[in-house]
Protein backbone atom coordinates (compact mmCIF):
# COMPACT_ATOMS: atom_id res chain seq x y z
CA UNK A 1 0.00 0.00 0.00
CA UNK A 2 2.96 2.32 0.45
CA UNK A 3 3.33 2.34 -3.36
CA UNK A 4 -0.20 3.77 -3.67
CA UNK A 5 -0.13 6.28 -0.84
CA UNK A 6 3.51 6.87 0.11
CA UNK A 7 2.62 6.25 3.77
CA UNK A 8 1.00 3.55 5.92
CA UNK A 9 -2.79 3.29 5.87
CA UNK A 10 -4.49 5.41 8.51
CA UNK A 11 -7.60 3.86 10.11
CA UNK A 12 -10.78 5.90 9.83
CA UNK A 13 -12.99 3.45 11.73
CA UNK A 14 -12.91 -0.21 12.79
CA UNK A 15 -15.30 -2.65 11.09
CA UNK A 16 -14.59 -6.17 12.51
CA UNK A 17 -11.90 -8.71 13.39
CA UNK A 18 -9.12 -6.12 13.49
CA UNK A 19 -10.05 -4.75 10.07
CA UNK A 20 -10.66 -1.09 9.40
CA UNK A 21 -11.72 1.34 6.70
CA UNK A 22 -8.75 3.56 5.92
CA UNK A 23 -8.79 7.32 5.45
CA UNK A 24 -7.10 6.82 2.08
CA UNK A 25 -9.18 6.27 -1.05
CA UNK A 26 -8.30 4.87 -4.48
CA UNK A 27 -9.60 5.19 -8.01
CA UNK A 28 -10.24 1.95 -9.91
CA UNK A 29 -9.52 2.44 -13.61
CA UNK A 30 -10.70 -0.08 -16.20
CA UNK A 31 -10.60 -0.23 -20.01
CA UNK A 32 -13.85 1.80 -20.36
CA UNK A 33 -14.39 3.64 -17.11
CA UNK A 34 -13.26 4.80 -13.71
CA UNK A 35 -14.60 4.63 -10.14
CA UNK A 36 -13.27 7.40 -7.88
CA UNK A 37 -13.21 7.62 -4.08
CA UNK A 38 -13.29 3.86 -3.43
CA UNK A 39 -12.64 3.03 0.26
CA UNK A 40 -9.66 0.86 1.20
CA UNK A 41 -9.98 -1.84 3.89
CA UNK A 42 -6.93 -2.62 6.03
CA UNK A 43 -4.71 -3.89 7.33
CA UNK A 44 -2.75 -4.65 4.16
CA UNK A 45 -2.63 -8.32 3.12
CA UNK A 46 -0.31 -10.28 0.82
CA UNK A 47 -2.69 -10.35 -2.16
CA UNK A 48 -4.87 -7.48 -3.38
CA UNK A 49 -8.60 -8.25 -3.42
CA UNK A 50 -11.26 -6.10 -5.06
CA UNK A 51 -14.97 -6.60 -4.44
CA UNK A 52 -17.20 -5.04 -7.08
CA UNK A 53 -20.77 -3.89 -6.61
CA UNK A 54 -23.53 -4.74 -9.07
CA UNK A 55 -22.82 -3.13 -12.44
CA UNK A 56 -19.27 -1.99 -11.57
CA UNK A 57 -17.53 -4.55 -13.80
CA UNK A 58 -19.63 -3.51 -16.79
CA UNK A 59 -19.10 0.19 -16.04
CA UNK A 60 -15.33 -0.35 -15.93
CA UNK A 61 -15.38 -2.44 -19.10
CA UNK A 62 -14.09 -5.62 -17.50
CA UNK A 63 -16.48 -7.75 -19.56
CA UNK A 64 -14.58 -6.80 -22.74
CA UNK A 65 -11.41 -8.88 -22.88
CA UNK A 66 -10.37 -10.00 -19.40
CA UNK A 67 -7.92 -7.16 -18.83
CA UNK A 68 -7.34 -6.10 -15.26
CA UNK A 69 -7.70 -2.75 -13.55
CA UNK A 70 -5.35 -0.11 -12.24
CA UNK A 71 -5.64 1.12 -8.67
CA UNK A 72 -4.61 4.78 -8.49
CA UNK A 73 -3.66 6.31 -5.15
CA UNK A 74 -2.26 9.68 -4.15
CA UNK A 75 1.36 8.54 -4.67
CA UNK A 76 1.24 5.90 -7.41
CA UNK A 77 -0.55 3.14 -9.28
CA UNK A 78 -0.82 -0.64 -9.06
CA UNK A 79 -1.97 -2.93 -11.89
CA UNK A 80 -4.25 -5.74 -10.70
CA UNK A 81 -5.04 -8.63 -13.11
CA UNK A 82 -8.72 -9.54 -13.55
C-alpha positions in Angstrom: 0.0 0.0 0.0 3.0 2.3 0.4 3.3 2.3 -3.4 -0.2 3.8 -3.7 -0.1 6.3 -0.8 3.5 6.9 0.1 2.6 6.2 3.8 1.0 3.5 5.9 -2.8 3.3 5.9 -4.5 5.4 8.5 -7.6 3.9 10.1 -10.8 5.9 9.8 -13.0 3.5 11.7 -12.9 -0.2 12.8 -15.3 -2.7 11.1 -14.6 -6.2 12.5 -11.9 -8.7 13.4 -9.1 -6.1 13.5 -10.1 -4.7 10.1 -10.7 -1.1 9.4 -11.7 1.3 6.7 -8.7 3.6 5.9 -8.8 7.3 5.4 -7.1 6.8 2.1 -9.2 6.3 -1.1 -8.3 4.9 -4.5 -9.6 5.2 -8.0 -10.2 1.9 -9.9 -9.5 2.4 -13.6 -10.7 -0.1 -16.2 -10.6 -0.2 -20.0 -13.8 1.8 -20.4 -14.4 3.6 -17.1 -13.3 4.8 -13.7 -14.6 4.6 -10.1 -13.3 7.4 -7.9 -13.2 7.6 -4.1 -13.3 3.9 -3.4 -12.6 3.0 0.3 -9.7 0.9 1.2 -10.0 -1.8 3.9 -6.9 -2.6 6.0 -4.7 -3.9 7.3 -2.7 -4.7 4.2 -2.6 -8.3 3.1 -0.3 -10.3 0.8 -2.7 -10.3 -2.2 -4.9 -7.5 -3.4 -8.6 -8.2 -3.4 -11.3 -6.1 -5.1 -15.0 -6.6 -4.4 -17.2 -5.0 -7.1 -20.8 -3.9 -6.6 -23.5 -4.7 -9.1 -22.8 -3.1 -12.4 -19.3 -2.0 -11.6 -17.5 -4.6 -13.8 -19.6 -3.5 -16.8 -19.1 0.2 -16.0 -15.3 -0.4 -15.9 -15.4 -2.4 -19.1 -14.1 -5.6 -17.5 -16.5 -7.8 -19.6 -14.6 -6.8 -22.7 -11.4 -8.9 -22.9 -10.4 -10.0 -19.4 -7.9 -7.2 -18.8 -7.3 -6.1 -15.3 -7.7 -2.8 -13.6 -5.4 -0.1 -12.2 -5.6 1.1 -8.7 -4.6 4.8 -8.5 -3.7 6.3 -5.2 -2.3 9.7 -4.1 1.4 8.5 -4.7 1.2 5.9 -7.4 -0.6 3.1 -9.3 -0.8 -0.6 -9.1 -2.0 -2.9 -11.9 -4.3 -5.7 -10.7 -5.0 -8.6 -13.1 -8.7 -9.5 -13.5 
